[in-house]
């Protein structure tokens, strides 16, 4: 098959006829609970382009929600998976183990922040890994309570729904939820006006009075929040929380599902402030599109779980492990951490220019290739979800994949693959700007 041309092209109205027919089939046979952002069906993807079944080519500013960080169909990933398929597709690591699982754990020990001996356990999804991080924390500490934060998103399993802040669409109608989950206020510089240490004192005060350190197994936090709106906490917030946890025997768990694996210009977002987590949760970008997640932590913590207490039939599937090793090689060999920082410079410059010209953009924020614009009513500062949705939809119709997020749905996030060219990235931003101008 010929290489996918790295250019935007609209051959048909959107959706095209083949996508429209596939959507009719989806509506007939797929649960309506599984929604879609775009009205088109993918046929191929590579680099910064997704091509649909009608031959339309879209600039990808979503990366499958931060999954194809090294680009769709990255050559090393494709070749590694192809070789592994030829060898074997599954044995279950808990039955007949294989080297690639061990190699991924070795790589995670090297890549996650902090010195000392570390161990990992591999799973399938971010939700599954977060849930297992809580299991590990409870086993190690002998405590039950877990603290999470306003605007958090941790997943769709029963426990992680309890940990997630936003009700619709993630939690509505699905309760009752798991207990012993408590919520603290997040640092949200645009809206609370607090510096990091002050925001941390506010959160810690609530934790101490409403939970009690002696009851608390873990504080679980996204270093940069994902679905909640790409909220970057004020400097000093994360280090203060981590220090309080260390002083009180509470595990600090970094949910790096969306922010990890090179997305923010470092392998993990907590590195920006020198924070060392007790447990780090990885997923999404870890395996270039194959389902894989991990919990990595200090050996004494990971060793607290009894044999057989962690695992799963597909956890650390050999195809996904092969892909993960190829992703790591690609990030390191191709200088993609530096590329993420270059993307940050380009995108923030453009978004800040738009913000300066349009007061409906209340904030521009993010790090690396995890960036966002928050839309507001300029008179009141209240969230403007309708505008964010309209701008994103206009971008879609122009051939750009963009995603909204935020507790109020008023944020557009930019998650380009790190392999995207400056030209495609700039064109995509111009088209988003055109959608904003017409609304």
N, C-alpha and C positions, 0 to 999 in steps of 0.2 A: 504494500500500500504506500502511495507517495506521502512525503512529509506534509504535515498540515501547515499551510501558509500562515505566517504570523501577521495577518492583517484582518481588519473588520470588513465584513461584506454582508449586505442585506439583499438577497435575491428575490425575496417574496415579502408580502405583507406578513406581519406577525400576529398570530401564529400562521405558519405556512400550512398547506393542505395535509401533508403527512403528519405534522404535529397535531393538527386539529383532529385527525382521525384517531391518533393515539390517545388524545385526551378523551375522546368519546369512549374508547375502550377502557381507559383508566376509570372513568366515572361509572362504567358498568361493572367493573370487577375488583376495583381497589377500594378499601374502606375510605369514606370521605374524611375520616379522622387524620389521614395522611395527606396533608396539603402540599401545594407546590408554590414557589415564588414566581417562577417564569412559566409562560404558557407554551414553551417549546420543549422538545425532547432531544437530548444529546445523542449524537452519533459518534463523534470523535472529540478528543481534546489533547492539546499538547502546548507546552510553554504557557503563554498568556492568552490562548485562544480556545474557545469551545465552539465546535461546529454542530449544528442541529441536523435533523434528518432531512430537512429541505435544502441543505447546503448553505444556510446562513451562518456567518462566523461572528462570534461575540467576543468582545474584550472582557476578560475574566478578572473582575475586581473582588471576587468572593472566595476563590480557591476551595469551593465545596465546603464552606465555613472553616477556613484555616486548615484544611487537610492537605491539599496538594501544594504545600509550601515550596517544594523544589520543582514545581511544575507538573502538570498532568503528563503521564507517560514518560517520566524522566528516564533517559536511556539506561542508566545503571540499575534503576529499579526494575524496569521491564526485563532486562537481561537476567538479573538475579532471580526474579520470580519465575521466568521461563526455565532456568536451570533447575530450580527447586521443584517445579511441577514435574519435570522429567524424572527426578529422583523419588519423591513421594509427596503426597499432598497432606497426609495426616497419619499420626500414630497415637496421638494424645500424649503429651509430655509426662503426664502422671502414670502412664503405662510403660511406654518405651521412649525414654527421653532422647533428645537429639542436640547436637552441638550448637545450632544457631540460637536456641533459647538461651543457652549459657553465654554465648557471645554477646547477645543483646544486653543481658544483665551486666556483663563485664563493661560494656560500653557505657551503660547508664551510671555505673559506679565511677567511671572516669569523668563523665560529662556533668553530672549533677553537682551543685556547689557543696563545698565542705571536704575536709580531709577525713582520713580514717576509713575503717572497713565499712562497706555498704553492701546491702543485698537488695534484690528486686524480686517481685512476683509479677507475672504478666497475665493480662486479661484481654477482653475484647473491646469494650467501649469505655468512654470517659466516665459514664455513670457507674459502671461496674467497678472501675478502679477507685473512684471516690468512696463508694460503699465499702470496699475492702480496706481502704485507708482508715475508715472509721472502725472497722472490725479490729484492725491491727492496733490502733490507738487504745481501744477499750481493753484489749487483751494485755497490752503492755502496762497500762496505768492502773487497771482494776477499777476504773471509774466509768460512768455511763454517759454523762452529759457532753454535748457537742455544741459549740457556738459557731454560728455563721453570721452573715452580714446582710444589711439592706441591699437590695438590687442584685443579690447573688443568684447565679445559676449554676447548679451542680448536677442536674440530670433529671431523668424521667422514671427511674425506679421508685418504689415506695419511699425508701429512706431519702433518696436524693431529691424527690419532690418535696419532702418535708424541709429539706435544706435550701431549696430554691425559694426565692422571695416572691416572684411574680405569679399571680393566680392564673390569669388567662394568657395563653391557652394551656399552660403546663400542668395546672393543678385542679382546675375547675371540674367538679363532679367526680373526682377520683379518690376522695378520702374514705375512711380516716387514714391519717398518716402516722408514720413511726414517731414515737415519743422521744423525750429527752433531747430535743433540738431547740436551741434558743437563738434569738436574733439580736445582734448589736448594730449600732449605727456605723455606716461606712464613711470613710473620708471622701467627700464629694466637693472638691474645691470650688467649682462653679456655683454650687448651691448652698454650702454651709459657711463658706468664708473662713474656715479654720485652718491654721497651719497643721502640719502633721502631728507634732507632739500634743497639741490641744485636742485634736480629733481622737488621738489614741487615748488620752485621759478620759474623754467622754465615753468611749467604748468600754474601757477597762472598768470605769465606775459602774456601768450597767451590768457588766459581767460579774463583778464582785458582789453587787447587791442582789441581783436576780438569779444568779446561778451558784456562785461560790467557787473559788478556785479548787477547793478540796473535792468538789464533785465533778470537776471538768476533766474529761479525757483529752479533748483536742479543740483548738481553734482552727477552723478550715476557712481559707480565704483565697480568692483569685488575686494575684498580685496586680493585674489589670483586669477589671471585670469585663466579661464578654457580653453575653446576652443582656446584661443589665445596663449596657450603654457605653462600653469601652471607657469606664471610669478609671482614671489614673489617680490613686490616692496621693495626697500631698506628701512631699519629702519628709521622711521621719516617721510616718505613720506605721509602716511595716516594721522597721527596726524596733520601735517602742513596743509594739505588740509582741514581737519575737522575744524581746528581753523580758517582758512580763511573763510570758509563757515559761521561759527557762527558769525564772526565779520561783515559779510556782509548780513545777513538775507537770506542766501542761504541754502536750505536743503541738507544735506549730506545723500545720499541714498546708503546703502550697498547692492549690489546684491550678496546675499549669496546662490544663487540657487545651485551652485556646491560645494561651500566651507563650507556650513553650516551643522548644525545638527550632530555635532560630528566628521565630516570628518577630521578636522585638529588638533584634540586633545583637542579642546575646543568646546563648543556648536556652537560658531560662530567665524570665523577667525579674526574678528576685535578685539576680546578680547586679542589677542597676544600683541597688543600695547596699550591696554586700551582705544581704540577709542569707543565713543558712537555715533551711527548714529541716525539721526532724523527718518529715516525709514529703516527698515530691510526687505529684500525680501527673503522668504524661499520657497523651492520647493524640487524637487528630493528626497533626503533622508528623507523628513519629514514624509512620510507615508508608507515606506517599500515596495513600488511598486505600490501603488494605486495613482491615479492622485489627487494631492492636492498641493496648493501653498498658500502663505499668504503674506500680507503686514502688518507689525506691526510698530507702531510708537507712539509718544507722543500723549496724548489724545487731546490736543488743535489742533494738526495738523490733526488727523484723524476726529475730529469733524467738520472740516471746510467744508466737503462735505455735500451737501444737501441730505435729505432722498430720497432714490431711486437712487442716483447717482452711487452707487457701487452695484455689485452683478452679478448674472448670474444664469441660470437655474440649473447648476450642481455644482456651487461653494460651497465648504464645504459639498460635498456629505456625507451622514451619514456613508457609508462604509469606505470612506477615513478618516473621522474624527475618527472612531473607531480604524482604523489602526494607525493613528498618535499618539493617546494616548498610544497605545501598544508599538510603537517605542520609545517614551519618557521613558516609564517604563523600557523597555529593556536596553536602554542606561544607565540609572541610576542604575538599579538593577544589571546589569552584569559588571559594571565598564568599559564601552566601551570607555570612553574618555581616560583613562589610557591605554587601549589596543591600541588605535590609536597612542599614543606616543611610545608604544613598537614597533609597526609596523614601525614607522618612524626610529627608531634606527636600526632595522634590515635591512630595505630596503636601507637607505642611506649608511650604511656601505658597503653593497654589490655593490651598484651603484658607490660609490666613488672608490672602488677597481677596478672596470672595467674602470672607467675614468682614473685612474692612469696608467693603462696598455695600454690604447687605446686612442690616441689623437683625434680620431674622435668623442669622446664624449666631447663636448665643455663645458657642464655645467650639474650639477646635482643639483636639487633644490626641494623645497616643504616643506610641514609641515604635521605632522600626517600621515594619509593614503591618502594623496593627493600629490604625488611625481612624478618626471619626470626626463628624460635624454634628452638633446638636442644634436642632431647630426650635425656635421659640417665638412667641408673640412679643415683638419688640417693645410694646407698651407695658406689658405686665411681667415678662420673663417666664410666663407659663409655657409648658411644653406644647409644641405644635406638631402632633402626629400626622395630621392631614397633609401638611406641607411636605414632611419627610416622605410619606407614601407617594405623593404626587411626583416629587422629584425623582424618586427611585423608579417609578413606573415610566416616567418620561425617558429615563436613561435606558430602561429595558427596551423600549420601542425604538431607540436609536442604536441598539446593538451593544449595550454595556450591561454586564451582570453586576448589580449592586445589591446590598442587603441592608435592611433596616434592623434596628435593635433598640434596646432601652426599656426601662420599666414602663414608660409612657409611649413607647413606639415612635419617638421623635428624633431618633439618631440614625444617620446613615454611616455605616462602617465601611472601611476600605481595607481589604485583605488580599492584595494582589499576590500571585506567586512570585517568589524571589527571582525567578528566571525571566520575568517579563521585561521587555525592552523599555527604555525611557520613552521612545516614540509612542508605543501602545499605551503606556501609562498616561502620558500627557494627553493623548487623544481621548482616552476614557474620561479624564477629569474635565476636559473641555466640553464633552457631551453632557456630563452631569451638570456643569455650570450652565449650559444652554437650557437644560430642563428647569433649573432654578429660575433663570431669567424669565421664562414664559409663564411661570406661576407666581 
